[in-house]
Amino acid sequence: MNEVCIHLIPKSDGACRVCVTNGAGRWDCVAAAEDVAGARQAVQRLMKKFEHGNRPIADPVEVAEVGVLLRDVFLSHLDGALSAEHGALLFVSEAPEYLNLPWELLPRPDCAYLIEDPRWSIRRTTRETLPESAAPLVARPLRVLFMACAPTNLDSLGFEKEEEAFLRIANRLGGKVHLDVAESGTFDELRRLIPEYKPHVVHLSGHGAVQDGTGYFCFEDERGKCDARGAREIADQLFAGNNVRLVFVSGCETAQAGAAGLCQSLTATDHVPLALGWGESIGDGFATEFAHDFYHGLAAGQSVDHAVSAARRALYEQCRVKSNNIEFLDISFALPQLYAAETLHTIIDEHRTPERVERPGIRYELLADNIRGLREGFVGRRRILQKTRPALRSGEKHVLLLTGIGGAGKSTLATRLANRFKLDGYRIAAVRAQHDESGPSFCLRLLTEIATACQRLGRENDERVLLDGQRPIANRLRLAVEVLNDARILLVLDNLEAAMPAPPAPPQWSDPDFAGFMRDLTARLLGSIPTIFANNSNASKLPSQAPDPTSFMNSNRTISAICFCLNFTTPCRRTVGWASAVWP
């Protein structure tokens, strides 16, 4: 292959020294400061078309002139090399202002764009030389871990749209690609998932930035606010030793300089072999098609360069648009930029027998007492989790009541919250009410679960008293409330409508001892210990022993004092001690 290495070295007077090497020899020249400034200004004028969310439509002649200008200023000695049928250009520089120029606009001698031919590839690097990759080829499916981050205190990014677009991509690719979706958008979640899922590719969609020459990516904290992390921290804590072959960075409202700067910084470390940057939303039509074609090529065993080139070629055809018989060019095709830290070419060995990988969305976990929910996987309740978990952890709220129709995902949400609290050192006591069960039997199972949590926390005396059959159940339930006030125990009560008489009987707790427990629990739970209730009935049907449900809702609304309303849009009012919000 015709491989050309181009070193771009800035000079103090604004000029640029250009050193070109290939199999035929080496050339050195200096691009004059005035010419360099003119080329950069032309590029800036062109890239301004991406500002303010506008579609970057330009006159094809203007776009072509920028490519010709880049060639004439920096690469005037390369006409012969660029006339070859195929080849690879490697741009090397520690100066982002040169490395990130749109070299994808370079022309061939016949005036067509070099990248119109998928047999040509372009890479960028900050390294003087690229070491040979030691990463072995892997069997299909291509494993991709996707995370969309949309901090609520930054410009809007429709992370649900991003996730839906990527799910559609994975569905179209079938068994060739295995997709996992990171749900919370947090740095800690990604740090946990990468070694667990062992992805070949990590795709980050969100806000990128460059500050003082370092690339940053904006994750979310547990409340949904911005948690910016630098490329060095990302590389060291997320990718070191985890054999991730490629990081793809894309995002709406992210300047191309942000995506490029992050990729450049990531590949300057020793932990990310390749990074592909595009400052555009994956939910955008062009970006979705590019990602589909790119991942299709990788999964088919194509080299990374060929997959990028072929996807860009298809994108270029889509970017040629006509209006009133006048042709325009959407310059989005020039945005995807590949950065390299080593010579990794291919990820998938198409000759190996495909591995069996569990499909996403079917990993379940039993909390206890047959309460079943998704352990991990795509749930689509990020904002709900961000509103509820911090409030419960901080003690701002103590009780979470989940109500809604059966199958709406209450148990899954409770399971997800419980797993998060388990990571914080809480013991989980979970009990599911049964329709054919007596009140005393349910109360005894409740006491047993809390006692088991006490035993695991080393509270043997509390365990012994809670299980003491010589004591009245009501007394032991009152002690249980005191234990919950003092110990790191998360109580989950599921299917609570089974603890009430069936309609049309008036709403009340069927068992008087349990009614007293609920009254004490909601009135006396003063510490930072959280409790979750899940209930299929309308919250307006809650027994009168519970706090007045009208304090959470307008009448005739199916509400969850938990945080959300199913199928309604009227927000619940906040009440001290309870978490409340709207369920979308």
VOMI-645855 format. One record per residue (C-alpha): x, z, y. Coordinates in Angstrom, 1 decimal, m for minus. Layout:
# VOMI-645855
       c1       c3       c2
        X        Z        Y
...
***
This chain:
# VOMI-645855
       c1       c3       c2
      0.0      0.0      0.0
      1.1     m0.7      3.6
      1.6      2.9      4.8
      2.4      3.4      8.4
      3.5      6.8      9.9
      3.1      7.1     13.7
      4.7     10.1     15.5
      3.3     10.7     19.0
      5.7     12.9     21.0
      4.7     13.9     24.5
      7.3     13.8     27.3
      7.5     16.1     30.2
      6.8     13.3     32.7
      3.5     12.4     31.0
      4.9      9.5     29.0
      4.7      9.5     25.2
      7.4      8.7     22.8
      6.1      6.7     19.8
      8.1      6.6     16.5
      6.7      4.3     13.8
      8.0      4.1     10.2
      6.9      2.1      7.2
      8.4      0.4      4.3
      9.9     m2.2      6.5
     11.8      0.1      8.8
     11.5      2.2     12.0
     10.6      1.4     15.6
     10.9      3.6     18.6
      9.3      3.0     22.0
      8.1      4.9     25.0
      4.6      4.5     26.4
      4.8      4.8     30.2
      3.1      7.8     31.8
      0.9      5.5     34.0
     m0.2      3.5     30.9
     m0.9      6.7     28.9
     m3.0      8.2     31.7
     m5.0      5.0     32.0
     m5.7      4.9     28.3
     m6.8      8.5     28.2
     m9.1      8.0     31.2
    m10.7      5.0     29.5
    m11.3      7.2     26.4
    m12.8     10.0     28.4
    m15.2      7.6     30.1
    m16.3      6.4     26.7
    m16.7      9.8     25.1
    m18.8     11.1     28.1
    m21.6      9.1     26.5
    m21.9     11.9     23.9
    m22.6     14.5     26.6
    m26.0     16.2     27.0
    m27.2     15.2     23.6
    m27.5     11.5     24.5
    m27.1      8.8     21.9
    m23.7      7.2     22.6
    m24.8      3.6     23.2
    m22.2      1.4     24.8
    m21.4     m2.2     25.5
    m19.5     m3.6     22.5
    m17.0     m5.2     24.9
    m16.3     m1.9     26.5
    m15.7     m0.2     23.2
    m13.5     m3.0     22.0
    m11.4     m2.9     25.2
    m10.7      0.8     24.6
     m9.3      0.0     21.1
     m7.2     m2.8     22.5
     m5.9     m0.6     25.2
     m4.8      2.1     22.7
     m3.0     m0.6     20.6
     m1.3     m2.1     23.6
     m0.1      1.2     25.1
      1.0      3.0     22.0
      1.3      0.5     19.1
      2.3     m2.8     20.6
      5.0     m3.3     17.8
      2.4     m2.9     15.0
      0.6     m6.3     15.2
      2.3     m7.4     12.0
      1.5     m4.3     10.1
     m2.2     m4.3     11.2
     m2.6     m7.8      9.9
     m2.2     m6.7      6.3
     m5.2     m6.8      4.0
     m5.1     m3.1      3.4
     m3.1      0.0      4.5
     m3.1      3.6      5.7
     m2.2      4.9      9.1
     m1.0      8.5      9.5
     m0.9      9.8     13.0
      1.5     12.8     13.5
      1.5     15.0     16.6
      1.4     18.6     17.7
     m0.4     17.4     20.9
     m4.2     17.3     20.5
     m4.6     15.0     23.5
     m2.8     12.3     21.4
     m3.8     13.2     17.9
     m7.5     13.2     18.7
     m7.6      9.9     20.5
    m10.2      7.5     18.8
     m7.7      5.6     16.7
    m10.6      4.4     14.7
    m11.2      1.8     17.4
     m7.9      0.0     16.8
     m8.4     m3.7     16.4
     m7.0     m6.1     13.8
     m5.5     m9.4     15.0
     m8.8    m11.1     14.5
    m10.4     m8.7     17.0
    m12.5     m6.9     14.4
    m12.1     m3.2     14.1
     m9.5     m2.1     11.6
    m12.0      0.4     10.0
    m14.5     m2.4      9.4
    m12.5     m2.9      6.2
    m12.8      0.1      3.9
     m9.4     m0.8      2.4
     m7.9      0.7      5.6
     m7.7      4.5      6.2
     m6.7      6.7      9.0
     m5.4     10.3      8.7
     m4.1     12.8     11.3
     m1.7     15.7     10.8
      0.4     18.2     12.8
      3.1     18.2     10.2
      6.3     16.2     10.2
      5.9     15.3      6.6
      3.0     15.7      4.1
      4.0     17.5      0.8
      2.7     16.1     m2.4
     m0.5     17.7     m3.6
     m0.3     19.9     m6.7
     m4.1     20.3     m7.0
     m5.4     19.0    m10.4
     m8.3     16.6    m10.6
    m11.6     18.2    m11.6
    m14.6     17.2    m13.7
    m17.9     16.3    m12.2
    m20.1     17.5    m10.7
    m18.6     17.7     m7.2
    m19.3     21.3     m6.1
    m20.2     21.6     m2.5
    m21.0     24.9     m0.7
    m23.0     24.3      2.5
    m23.4     26.7      5.4
    m25.2     26.1      8.7
    m24.6     28.6     11.5
    m26.8     28.8     14.5
    m26.1     31.9     16.6
    m29.2     32.8     18.6
    m27.2     33.4     21.8
    m25.7     29.9     21.8
    m27.3     26.5     22.4
    m30.0     25.8     19.9
    m29.1     24.4     16.5
    m31.9     23.8     14.0
    m30.2     25.3     11.0
    m33.4     24.8      8.9
    m33.2     21.1      9.7
    m29.5     21.1      8.7
    m30.3     22.8      5.4
    m33.2     20.5      4.6
    m31.1     17.5      5.3
    m28.4     18.6      3.0
    m30.8     19.5      0.3
    m32.2     16.0      0.5
    m28.6     14.6      0.2
    m28.0     16.7     m3.0
    m31.4     15.6     m4.4
    m30.5     11.9     m3.9
    m27.1     12.4     m5.6
    m28.7     14.0     m8.6
    m26.3     15.5    m11.1
    m23.2     14.0     m9.5
    m23.1     16.8     m6.9
    m23.9     20.5     m7.3
    m25.0     22.1     m4.1
    m25.0     25.8     m3.1
    m26.4     26.9      0.2
    m25.0     30.0      1.9
    m28.0     31.7      3.4
    m27.1     34.1      6.1
    m24.6     32.1      8.1
    m22.1     35.0      8.2
    m18.3     35.0      7.7
    m18.5     37.8      5.1
    m21.1     35.9      3.1
    m18.8     32.9      2.9
    m15.8     35.1      2.0
    m17.9     36.4     m0.9
    m19.3     33.1     m2.1
    m16.2     30.9     m2.1
    m14.4     32.8     m4.9
    m17.7     33.2     m6.8
    m19.0     29.6     m6.6
    m15.5     27.9     m6.6
    m16.5     24.9     m4.5
    m14.4     21.8     m4.2
    m15.8     21.2     m0.7
    m17.0     23.6      1.9
    m19.3     22.0      4.5
    m19.7     24.0      7.8
    m22.3     22.9     10.2
    m22.4     24.7     13.6
    m20.6     25.3     16.8
    m16.9     24.7     17.1
    m14.6     25.2     20.1
    m11.0     25.0     21.1
     m9.4     27.8     23.2
     m5.7     28.0     24.1
     m4.9     25.3     21.5
     m6.7     27.2     18.6
     m9.8     26.0     16.9
    m12.7     28.4     16.5
    m16.0     28.3     14.5
    m19.0     30.3     15.5
    m20.5     32.2     12.5
    m23.4     34.5     12.8
    m23.3     38.3     12.6
    m26.0     40.2     10.7
    m28.2     40.2     13.8
    m27.8     36.4     14.3
    m25.4     36.6     17.3
    m22.2     34.6     17.6
    m19.3     35.8     15.5
    m16.4     33.5     16.5
    m13.5     33.3     14.1
    m10.2     31.5     14.6
     m8.9     28.8     12.3
     m6.0     31.0     11.1
     m8.4     33.8     10.1
    m10.8     31.3      8.5
     m8.0     29.7      6.5
     m6.3     33.0      5.5
     m9.4     35.0      4.5
    m11.7     32.2      3.2
     m9.5     29.5      1.7
     m6.2     31.1      0.7
     m5.9     30.9     m3.1
     m9.4     29.5     m3.7
     m8.5     25.8     m4.4
    m11.0     24.4     m1.9
     m9.9     20.8     m1.6
    m11.7     19.8      1.6
    m13.5     21.4      4.6
    m16.1     19.3      6.3
    m17.0     20.5      9.9
    m20.1     19.1     11.6
    m22.5     20.4     14.1
    m25.1     19.7     16.8
    m24.2     20.7     20.3
    m20.6     20.8     19.2
    m18.2     18.8     21.2
    m16.0     16.4     19.2
    m13.0     18.2     20.6
    m14.4     21.4     19.0
    m14.8     19.9     15.5
    m11.5     18.1     15.8
     m9.7     21.2     17.1
    m10.9     23.3     14.3
     m9.9     20.8     11.6
     m6.5     20.3     13.2
     m6.0     24.1     13.2
     m7.2     24.5      9.6
     m4.8     21.9      8.3
     m1.9     23.5     10.2
     m2.1     26.3      7.7
     m1.1     26.2      4.1
     m4.6     26.8      2.7
     m6.7     23.7      3.6
     m5.4     20.4      2.2
     m7.9     18.2      4.0
    m10.5     18.7      6.8
    m13.0     16.2      8.0
    m14.4     16.7     11.5
    m17.5     15.3     13.1
    m19.0     16.8     16.2
    m22.5     15.7     15.3
    m25.5     17.4     13.5
    m25.8     16.6      9.7
    m29.5     16.5     10.4
    m29.0     13.5     12.6
    m30.0     10.3     10.8
    m26.5      8.7     11.0
    m24.7     11.8     10.0
    m27.0     12.4      7.1
    m26.4      8.9      5.8
    m22.6      9.2      6.3
    m22.5     12.5      4.5
    m24.6     11.0      1.6
    m22.3      8.0      1.3
    m19.1     10.2      1.6
    m20.2     12.7     m1.1
    m21.4      9.9     m3.3
    m17.9      8.3     m3.1
    m16.1     11.5     m3.8
    m18.4     12.4     m6.8
    m17.8      8.9     m8.2
    m14.0      9.5     m8.3
    m13.1      7.6     m5.2
    m10.1      8.8     m3.2
    m11.0     10.9     m0.1
     m9.7      8.1      2.2
    m11.7      5.4      0.5
    m14.9      7.6      0.5
    m14.4      8.2      4.3
    m13.7      4.5      4.9
    m16.6      3.2      2.9
    m19.0      5.7      4.5
    m17.7      4.7      7.9
    m18.1      1.0      7.1
    m21.8      1.6      6.2
    m22.2      3.7      9.3
    m20.7      1.0     11.5
    m23.4     m1.5     10.3
    m26.1      1.0     11.3
    m24.5      1.5     14.7
    m24.9     m2.1     15.7
    m28.2     m2.2     17.5
    m30.2     m4.8     19.5
    m32.5     m4.4     22.4
    m34.2     m7.4     24.0
    m31.8     m9.6     22.1
    m28.8     m7.8     23.6
    m26.4     m6.2     21.2
    m25.2     m2.6     21.8
    m22.9     m0.4     19.8
    m23.5      3.2     19.0
    m19.9      4.6     18.9
    m20.8      7.4     16.4
    m19.0      5.4     13.7
    m15.7      6.4     15.4
    m16.4     10.2     15.2
    m15.5     11.2     11.7
    m11.8     12.1     11.7
     m9.8     13.1      8.6
     m7.0     15.7      9.0
     m4.4     16.4      6.3
     m2.0     19.1      5.3
     m0.8     17.3      2.1
     m1.1     14.0      0.3
     m4.3     15.0     m1.7
     m6.1     11.7     m2.5
     m8.7     12.2     m5.2
    m10.8     15.2     m6.2
    m12.9     14.0     m9.2
    m11.6     12.7    m12.5
    m14.3     10.3    m13.5
    m13.0     10.2    m17.1
    m13.4     13.9    m17.8
    m16.6     15.2    m19.5
    m18.9     16.6    m16.8
    m19.2     20.4    m16.7
    m22.5     22.2    m17.0
    m23.2     24.0    m13.7
    m26.4     26.1    m13.1
    m28.5     24.4    m10.6
    m29.1     26.2     m7.3
    m32.2     28.3     m6.7
    m32.6     29.7    m10.3
    m30.4     32.8    m10.2
    m32.8     35.7    m10.6
    m32.2     39.4    m10.7
    m34.3     42.4    m11.8
    m34.1     45.3     m9.3
    m35.7     47.6    m11.8
    m39.1     48.0    m13.4
    m39.4     44.2    m13.8
    m39.3     43.6    m10.0
    m37.9     40.0    m10.1
    m36.5     38.1     m7.2
    m33.7     35.6     m6.4
    m30.3     37.3     m6.6
    m28.7     34.5     m4.5
    m29.6     31.0     m3.5
    m31.6     29.3     m0.9
    m34.6     31.3      0.3
    m35.0     30.2      3.9
    m35.6     33.7      5.4
    m32.5     34.1      7.5
    m34.2     35.2     10.7
    m36.3     37.7      8.8
    m33.3     39.2      7.2
    m31.5     39.4     10.5
    m34.4     41.3     12.1
    m35.0     43.7      9.3
    m31.7     44.7      7.7
    m29.9     45.8     10.9
    m32.9     47.8     12.0
    m33.1     49.6      8.7
    m29.4     50.2      8.5
    m29.1     51.7     12.0
    m32.1     54.0     11.5
    m34.0     52.3     14.2
    m36.6     51.6     11.6
    m37.2     53.5      8.4
    m40.0     51.8      6.6
    m40.6     48.1      5.9
    m44.0     47.0      4.7
    m44.2     43.5      3.2
    m47.7     42.1      2.8
    m49.1     38.7      2.0
    m50.6     36.5     m0.6
    m49.1     36.5     m4.1
    m46.2     34.2     m4.6
    m45.2     34.2     m1.0
    m41.7     35.6     m1.7
    m42.1     39.3     m1.0
    m40.3     40.4     m4.1
    m37.5     37.9     m3.5
    m37.1     39.1      0.1
    m37.1     42.8     m1.1
    m34.5     41.9     m3.7
    m32.3     40.1     m1.2
    m32.5     43.1      1.2
    m31.8     45.5     m1.7
    m28.7     43.6     m2.7
    m27.4     43.7      0.9
    m27.9     47.5      1.0
    m26.2     47.9     m2.4
    m23.1     46.3     m0.9
    m23.2     49.1      1.7
    m23.1     51.8     m1.0
    m26.9     52.5     m1.4
    m28.5     53.2     m4.7
    m31.7     51.3     m5.4
    m34.8     53.1     m6.7
    m37.4     50.4     m7.5
    m40.9     50.9     m8.9
    m43.7     48.4     m9.5
    m47.3     49.6     m9.6
    m49.4     48.4    m12.6
    m53.1     47.8    m12.4
    m53.8     49.4    m15.8
    m51.7     52.5    m15.1
    m52.9     56.0    m14.2
    m51.9     57.6    m10.9
    m49.9     60.4    m12.6
    m48.0     58.0    m14.8
    m47.0     55.9    m11.7
    m45.9     59.0     m9.9
    m43.8     60.1    m12.9
    m42.0     56.7    m13.0
    m41.4     57.0     m9.3
    m39.8     60.4     m9.7
    m37.7     59.2    m12.6
    m36.3     56.3    m10.6
    m35.4     58.5     m7.6
    m33.9     61.0    m10.0
    m31.8     58.3    m11.7
    m30.4     57.3     m8.2
    m29.6     61.0     m7.6
    m27.7     61.2    m10.9
    m25.6     58.2     m9.9
    m24.9     59.8     m6.6
    m23.7     63.0     m8.2
    m26.8     65.0     m7.0
    m27.4     66.7    m10.4
    m29.5     69.5     m8.9
    m31.9     67.2     m7.2
    m32.1     65.1    m10.4
    m32.9     68.2    m12.5
    m35.7     69.4    m10.1
    m37.3     65.9     m9.8
    m37.5     65.7    m13.6
    m38.7     69.3    m14.2
    m42.0     68.9    m15.9
    m42.8     72.6    m15.3
    m43.2     71.9    m11.6
    m46.4     70.2    m10.2
    m46.0     66.5     m9.5
    m47.0     67.1     m5.8
    m44.2     69.5     m5.3
    m41.6     67.2     m6.8
    m42.9     64.3     m4.7
    m42.4     66.4     m1.6
    m38.8     67.1     m2.7
    m38.4     63.3     m3.3
    m39.1     62.8      0.4
    m36.5     65.3      1.3
    m34.0     63.6     m1.0
    m34.7     60.2      0.6
    m34.1     61.8      4.0
    m30.7     63.0      2.9
    m29.3     60.6      0.3
    m28.1     57.0      0.4
    m31.1     55.7     m1.6
    m33.2     52.6     m0.9
    m36.7     53.0     m2.2
    m38.5     49.7     m3.1
    m42.2     50.0     m4.1
    m43.7     46.7     m5.3
    m47.3     45.5     m6.0
    m48.8     48.5     m4.2
    m52.3     47.0     m4.2
    m52.4     48.2     m7.8
    m52.3     51.8     m6.6
    m55.7     51.2     m4.8
    m59.1     50.7     m6.2
    m60.2     47.1     m6.5
    m62.5     45.7     m3.8
    m65.2     46.2     m2.6
    m64.2     49.8     m2.9
    m62.9     51.3      0.4
    m59.1     51.1      0.7
    m57.4     54.4     m0.3
    m54.7     55.5     m2.6
    m56.2     56.1     m6.0
    m54.1     59.1     m6.9
    m54.1     62.1     m4.5
    m50.5     63.1     m5.3
    m49.3     59.6     m4.4
    m51.5     59.7     m1.3
    m49.7     62.9     m0.2
    m46.3     61.3     m1.0
    m47.1     58.3      1.2
    m48.3     60.4      4.0
    m45.2     62.6      3.9
    m42.9     59.6      3.5
    m44.2     57.8      6.5
    m44.5     60.9      8.6
    m41.3     62.8      7.7
    m38.8     60.1      6.9
    m36.6     60.8      9.9
    m33.1     59.9      8.8
    m31.4     56.6      8.3
    m32.7     56.0      4.8
    m34.8     52.9      4.5
    m37.9     52.2      2.4
    m39.5     48.9      1.4
    m43.1     48.4      0.4
    m44.5     45.2     m1.0
    m48.2     44.5     m1.1
    m50.3     41.5     m1.9
    m53.3     42.7      0.1
    m54.3     42.3      3.7
    m52.6     45.0      5.8
    m56.0     45.7      7.4
    m57.0     47.0      4.0
    m54.3     49.7      3.8
    m55.6     53.1      3.0
    m56.3     55.3      6.0
    m53.7     57.8      4.8
    m51.0     55.4      5.9
    m50.3     54.9      9.6
    m53.1     53.2     11.4
    m52.7     49.5     10.6
    m54.3     48.5     13.9
    m51.2     49.7     15.6
    m49.4     46.7     14.0
    m51.9     43.8     14.5
    m54.9     42.3     16.0
    m58.0     42.4     13.8
    m58.6     39.7     11.2
    m55.0     38.9     10.8
    m53.1     38.9      7.5
    m50.2     41.0      8.7
    m47.1     42.5      7.4
    m46.1     45.6      9.1
    m42.9     44.7      7.4
    m42.0     42.2      9.8
    m44.1     39.2      9.4
    m47.6     37.5      9.3
    m48.3     34.9      6.7
    m49.9     31.7      8.0
    m50.6     33.2     11.4
    m48.8     33.0     14.8
    m49.9     36.2     16.6
    m47.0     38.6     16.8
    m47.3     42.2     15.6
    m46.7     45.0     18.1
    m43.6     47.2     17.5
    m44.3     50.8     16.5
    m41.7     53.5     16.2
    m40.4     53.9     12.7
    m41.7     50.6     11.4
    m40.2     47.1     11.5
    m42.5     44.4     12.6
    m42.3     40.7     13.4
    m44.0     37.4     12.6
    m43.6     35.7      9.2
    m43.4     32.0     10.0
***
